[in-house]
């Protein structure tokens, strides 16, 4: 019995080992290609090795038993190859998903590090000013009533800026963590824009910027949350005023198209470099603008860590809308698309 097994064993090894070795080399080469191809080769290797081993042991004599064995191997190959293709497709899909997930995780981690960097930088600036001015008042360095009043005013402005930055961080954390809850209702864009223009008109006038709402606009009614939409418009208007030079104009207009409302904020900033257009809504991204507030915008409480546009995008997307930036005319155009009230469904929604 052992002699018979030995007579079969060694010829089988002689024929199957080269096939297995060739299959291993082929698999090593196939690693450069798709997972589906590699899995298919992996499935075919044992079938081909078994078939070659059977032919070698039988001396390549086609008798009835060999034909039956060949038929079985062919059936196994016919079943296993499609199964291997399906498995390879699933593995490839999972691999792509995992790779995309890792890329998203790396991007999120990079954004978090960048946010911490800019927030740390921007927090130090007002805190240092508050500390210096408070120490000057406490040590009696400043005694003139007019100077004391100016120091108190400056401390109040820096405190407002810090409060606005903390509020932005809280709002951004609600958006990114999914804790934002919207109470949706019919909201008139005309009322939201009027409030934003009224709130920003003083700062625009102080900078010499003309802030106007297009008188020919027919303001649509959208389905959204009033406080969040007001913040979106206020952030866009504030950003437009901040980057528009004196004697420039910021124009707001709205309308509806294809079942959606649109709102445009057109400024006179001179345009954004094309590579930066896709990044203007990223957290803490402010392009070539100085990271520390300066000039007329210094007194603005919202000249913070560059979170305004990121918050606007998060709030718009929470409304099932979209926001875009493009260069147009003498500046930039930010356009928001939102569901119209008559085409939306009611009820609160979270994000």
ABEGO torsion letter per residue (X at the ends): XAAAAAAAAAAAAAAAAAAAAAAAAAAAAAAABBAAAAAAAAAAAAAAAAAAAAAAAAGGBBBAAAAAAAAAAAAAAAAAAAAAAAAAAAAAAAAAAAAAAAAAAAAAAAAAAAAAAAAAAAAAAAAAAAAAAAAAAAAGABABAAAAAAAAAAAAAAAAAAAAAAAAAAAAAAAAAGABBBBBBBBBAAAAAAAAAAAAAAAAAAAGBBBBBBAABBBBBBBBBAAAAAAAAAAAAAAAAAABBBGBBBBBBBBBBGGBBBBBBBBAAGEBBAAAAAAAABBGBAEABBABBBEAAAABAABBAGAAAAAAAAAAAAAGBBBBBBBBEABBBBBBBBBBAAABBBEBBBX
